[in-house]
């Protein structure tokens, strides 16, 4: 019979190290968090061979008293919490008291420190053998230096699972980057094999904080991001959110901090994804650096070995707060801010509008930097085409909303049609410049008759010509503008369809043969508790047994969807996140497909009146805050850009 034995301290520490110390990056994370908790304002990190050979971290924090140095290397020894009440409202990054003991059990560790107010420094050394320590005097300023050498030297099996030096250092660098983003008031220096990687000085103002962001995440992020700073219900959210036009193919530029702690929480991810749902293509990921501040007592950070996950006391409140504020910040961005003198050629996050200069004065989403350096290949904007099935009944009525392109009203009574060319002739002659000598585009063409109808020139100006059967060339006070006519019309139709669908009673269709769905008892309970989540979108789902539910009605727009799998997905979403947006997302997806197929097609010749009417409708859609598309719809042009367009056309 196997007897129960008490594990030795060394073995217990190495088991704990398996959870805490996964790789060199884990060591750096734990040590830097300790330094930040000690009040350090400068952190120097020296790394050799990706951190496997050596990790040396020096800080200028409050230091450790001589009497506590040996105790600091013991398990469950910490100065950060004392009582259970402290654990329920953790305000520090670390609190378990396991890191130093775990690290010292799998490495050769030297800890040197001089405590605040002391005149002497002391050094303690230990190796991952019998965990004994030796202490001696040392020369050191106030603060602490920890030198970790030969990681996993006494656990060869663990060392074999480490990756290449470059890979391990990339993980380590990412840890430093995250902590540097969490504490702008602290300086960070990172060097690898004697080569300096980062030298980030402490900053206290917005401008220098943006410089740090640009250094860590790239200039493109800061040039394509909006600031957000909102507060409600004891929650504060601030930081930077990327424009939908600056999406990524993977979620590698997403940083979220809760009370200064970097976390990867599925509730947070779901809320942000839902906020961007209507502005990004499938498979694209938003970019953001966001900070959530709330009462520490309302969030539990002691739910994961590496403290990467948290649990909110009121998760639904946090989810709704994040979604509503981020969604509003995106939707509030306009190409112009009425009454605030903003530039007409603004940067519209929701419509995917790209311009060379941007001045947006929305209070909740201010631009961060001069965007004049931003460059976009406006010719490379791809169009996503999705085949849609036949639509009948009320769907056909919604489809007819998209046919209004054929019924554009005449721009003004002063238009006369040339019977030979079909072009609109204004009673007041058009003002044209002679073509340039090189045969490329001439930039000043203005329909004076249409212009006289307006006291000021509209943001998108007046149509001049149609280029390559795809683009509308217009002229505004700021210069030439190129509009993708299909993308613009598609968005107008999409928003009108959404308004028709959501603002009116959703038409439902009773099923001749109700669909029985077998579920678990807990899932059936969820259906009962969240009946409104289904009925809000026209579904009638009833519980018919301990482990079964019945679908009796579905919305007309989703009549051809896979109802059973859709209901199962919604239940799964409700179980994981406490909220689900799958029904709305599916309806929006179908309406997007319909609007794409119903929009004006490429190579269709439009008259000047039709083009101007489309421009005015696009402005109305943007001004109303509806236009939230991630695809560039129009772009401000320079003469060189226009010349390039004509050269490509040739």
Order of alpha helices (4+ residues) and beta strands (2+ residues): alpha-alpha-beta-beta-alpha-alpha-alpha-beta-beta-beta-beta-alpha-alpha-beta-beta-alpha-alpha-beta-beta-beta-beta-alpha-beta-beta-beta-alpha-alpha-beta-beta-beta-beta-alpha-beta-beta-beta-alpha-beta-alpha-alpha-beta-beta-alpha-alpha-alpha-beta-alpha
